[in-house]
Structure formats: structure tokens, C-alpha cells
Amino acid sequence: MALKDLIIRTVDVEVPTANGPLPLTVRGLGIGAILALLRTHSAALEAFYAKAVAGEINADSVGDVIMEAMEHSSALVAEIIAMGCGEPDEAGKVAMLPVSAQVELLESIALLTFAAEGGAKKLMETVIRAMAGFNTLALPSG
């Protein structure tokens, strides 16, 4: 199999618009998106990290985690959704969506992200390993 044959798993989520419901296609987040979120929202993601490492996040608890994320940072939520839609520059527009649409979009993105990595705990282990690798890279100066 070649990369050109790879089909990324996605889900369509209908969101309300002025012209009626519109299906938005979302996918799970890759390591680049997760690291970008960690750089800009590390404080808001600390509680999520602790729960994931403790194995407290699973398919049944995703709703609780989403509500917690929404309480901590609406900007984080909007960025996650924009990244999951493949349009990271549209977080401002995402922030204007109704709460119910944001919750449904976040839930789909979270489930796709965790499924691709084998669960939240495994995802955190991968992120930690990647961050450790980036921190030990010897980059040429100048």
C-alpha cells in the first residue's frame, strides 16, 4: 500500500447554518496538531493529560472531558474543531457555532483521535515520546 492509497477515517457532522444544516467533515488530530495545541494551551490541557495518563478517559467519558475543555477555554475548543476540520485558520468562525454543534464536532474529533492512537492513555504516551525526541534533537546553529 502506498500513501496515495491511504484513506483517512472521517465523520460528517451536521451543523446549523443560515442556509440550513451543513455537513462538516472531521478527522482525528495528528501529532503536529496536538503539539501545536500543547504549545498554545498547555495550562488548559494539564487536567486532560493527568486523566489520560491515569487511564480515566475512555469512550464513555469523552462527554465529560469535552464539557471540562469547554469550561477551561473556548479558544482551545474552537482550535481543536478547526484543526479537526482541516481548516486551522477558521477557529474564529467555529467559536460562533452553537454549543450543541461544537460538542458534537469535538466528540467526533476526540473519538477519531483516540481510536487512531489506541486510546487516550496511548495517545499521551505517544505525545510525550515525540516531545522528548524533539527536545533532544541536535539542530545545527546559524
C-alpha positions as CSV (number, residue, x, y, z in Angstrom):
1,M,0.0,0.0,0.0
2,A,1.2,3.5,-0.8
3,L,0.4,6.8,0.9
4,K,-1.7,7.7,-2.1
5,D,-4.0,4.7,-1.3
6,L,-4.4,5.7,2.4
7,I,-7.9,6.7,3.3
8,I,-8.1,8.9,6.5
9,R,-11.1,8.0,8.6
10,T,-13.6,10.9,8.8
11,V,-17.0,11.6,10.1
12,D,-19.6,14.0,8.8
13,V,-21.3,16.2,11.4
14,E,-24.3,18.4,10.5
15,V,-24.1,21.9,11.9
16,P,-26.8,24.5,11.6
17,T,-26.2,27.4,9.2
18,A,-28.2,30.3,7.9
19,N,-28.9,28.2,4.8
20,G,-29.9,25.1,6.7
21,P,-27.8,22.2,8.0
22,L,-24.4,21.8,6.5
23,P,-22.3,18.6,6.9
24,L,-18.8,19.3,8.1
25,T,-16.2,16.5,7.7
26,V,-13.9,16.0,10.6
27,R,-10.9,13.7,11.2
28,G,-8.8,12.8,14.2
29,L,-5.9,15.1,15.1
30,G,-2.3,14.2,14.2
31,I,0.8,14.7,16.2
32,G,1.5,18.1,14.6
33,A,-1.9,19.5,15.6
34,I,-1.6,18.1,19.1
35,L,1.8,19.6,19.7
36,A,0.6,22.9,18.3
37,L,-2.3,22.8,20.8
38,L,0.1,22.0,23.6
39,R,2.3,24.9,22.8
40,T,-0.6,27.4,23.0
41,H,-2.9,25.8,25.5
42,S,-0.7,23.8,27.9
43,A,-2.4,25.1,31.0
44,A,-5.8,24.2,29.8
45,L,-4.7,20.7,28.7
46,E,-3.0,19.8,32.0
47,A,-6.1,18.3,33.6
48,F,-6.8,16.3,30.4
49,Y,-3.2,15.0,30.4
50,A,-3.4,13.8,34.0
51,K,-6.7,12.0,33.4
52,A,-5.4,10.4,30.2
53,V,-2.2,9.1,31.9
54,A,-4.3,7.7,34.8
55,G,-6.4,5.8,32.2
56,E,-9.6,7.8,33.2
57,I,-10.6,8.7,29.7
58,N,-12.5,6.3,27.5
59,A,-15.3,6.4,25.0
60,D,-17.9,6.6,27.9
61,S,-16.2,9.7,29.5
62,V,-15.5,11.7,26.3
63,G,-18.6,13.9,27.0
64,D,-17.3,14.8,30.5
65,V,-13.9,15.7,29.1
66,I,-15.4,17.8,26.4
67,M,-17.5,19.8,28.9
68,E,-14.4,20.3,31.0
69,A,-12.5,21.6,28.0
70,M,-15.3,24.0,27.1
71,E,-15.2,25.3,30.7
72,H,-11.5,25.9,30.6
73,S,-11.0,27.5,27.2
74,S,-13.4,28.3,24.4
75,A,-10.4,29.2,22.2
76,L,-8.9,25.7,22.7
77,V,-12.3,24.1,21.7
78,A,-12.5,26.3,18.6
79,E,-8.9,25.5,17.6
80,I,-9.4,21.7,18.1
81,I,-12.5,21.8,15.9
82,A,-10.9,24.0,13.2
83,M,-7.9,21.6,13.1
84,G,-10.2,18.6,13.0
85,C,-11.9,20.1,10.0
86,G,-8.6,20.7,8.4
87,E,-9.0,24.5,8.5
88,P,-6.9,25.7,11.5
89,D,-7.4,29.4,10.4
90,E,-11.1,29.2,10.8
91,A,-11.2,28.9,14.7
92,G,-13.0,32.3,14.9
93,K,-15.9,31.0,12.8
94,V,-16.0,27.8,14.8
95,A,-16.4,29.9,18.0
96,M,-19.7,31.3,16.7
97,L,-21.3,27.9,16.2
98,P,-24.0,26.8,18.7
99,V,-22.7,24.9,21.7
100,S,-24.5,21.7,20.6
101,A,-22.7,21.7,17.3
102,Q,-19.4,22.4,19.0
103,V,-20.0,19.5,21.4
104,E,-20.9,17.1,18.6
105,L,-17.9,18.1,16.5
106,L,-15.5,17.8,19.4
107,E,-16.8,14.4,20.4
108,S,-16.3,13.1,16.8
109,I,-12.8,14.5,16.6
110,A,-11.9,13.1,20.1
111,L,-13.2,9.7,19.3
112,L,-11.4,9.6,15.9
113,T,-8.1,10.8,17.5
114,F,-8.3,8.3,20.3
115,A,-9.3,5.4,18.0
116,A,-6.3,6.1,15.7
117,E,-3.9,6.0,18.7
118,G,-5.4,3.2,20.7
119,G,-7.0,5.3,23.5
120,A,-6.3,8.5,25.4
121,K,-3.5,7.0,27.5
122,K,-1.7,5.6,24.5
123,L,-2.1,9.0,22.7
124,M,-0.5,10.8,25.7
125,E,2.4,8.3,25.7
126,T,3.0,9.0,22.0
127,V,2.9,12.7,22.5
128,I,5.3,12.5,25.4
129,R,7.7,10.3,23.4
130,A,7.5,12.8,20.5
131,M,8.1,15.8,22.7
132,A,11.1,14.1,24.3
133,G,12.5,13.3,20.9
134,F,12.1,16.9,19.7
135,N,13.8,18.2,22.8
136,T,16.8,16.0,22.3
137,L,17.3,16.9,18.6
138,A,20.7,18.5,18.0
139,L,19.9,21.2,15.5
140,P,22.6,23.0,13.6
141,S,23.1,26.6,14.7
142,G,23.0,29.6,12.5
